[in-house]
Structure formats: structure tokens, C-alpha cells
Amino acid sequence: MSHVARDKKKLLSRLRRIAGQVSALEAALEADVDCTDVLVQIAAARGAMHGLMMEVLSSHMAEHVVAEADASKRSRESEAVMALLRTYIK
């Protein structure tokens, strides 16, 4: 069983919280809420997405890089993670 399937309940819970934050952000924009409050909502949603990313990435690293016995597979996975991080950090 993959780490995503194993952690599905926890990950979906995080995702649903993020969806709630995004919905609250949309409602705040619709209601012409003060820009400072909108910025706080944006920061909260971004932080929640970052937390989800780190949760999945941590499990991925543990299962597909650290625990991988085959050196060539481990190298490919490491390169794939680095490419992903370069895109994510932009």
C-alpha cells in the first residue's frame, strides 16, 4: 500500500480544511472585506497547502528515497523530488 493510500484519511482531512479556507477567502472577497483580512486568509490557505505538501513529501522521501534498496531507483526518485522542489519553490 502506498503512503498516500495509507494516509488518505489524514490527507483528505487536511484538504477539506484547505477547501474551507479557500471558500472563506472567496466569501471575504465577495463581501468586500478589508484587504488586511483577505491577506491573512491568503496566508492561512498558503500555509495549509504548504503543510499538506510537506506531509506528502515527507512520506514520499521516507518510502521512495530513504527506504529504496535499489541505488538507481533511489537516485531517480531523488532527482524527481529535486525537480519538484524547484518548481514548488518558484
Residue, then its C-alpha position, 0 to 999 in steps of 0.5 A: m500500500s502506498h503512503v498516500a493510500r495509507d494516509k488518505k484519511k489524514l490527507l483528505s482531512r487536511l484538504r477539506r480544511i484547505a477547501g474551507q479556507v479557500s471558500a472563506l477567502e472567496a466569501a471575504l472577497e465577495a463581501d468586500v472585506d478589508c484587504t488586511d483580512v483577505l491577506v491573512q486568509i491568503a496566508a492561512a490557505r498558503g500555509a495549509m497547502h504548504g503543510l499538506m505538501m510537506e506531509v506528502l513529501s515527507s512520506h514520499m522521501a521516507e518510502h521512495v528515497v530513504a527506504e529504496a534498496d535499489a541505488s538507481k531507483r533511489s537516485r531517480e526518485s531523488e532527482a524527481v523530488m529535486a525537480l519538484l522542489r524547484t518548481y514548488i519553490k518558484 
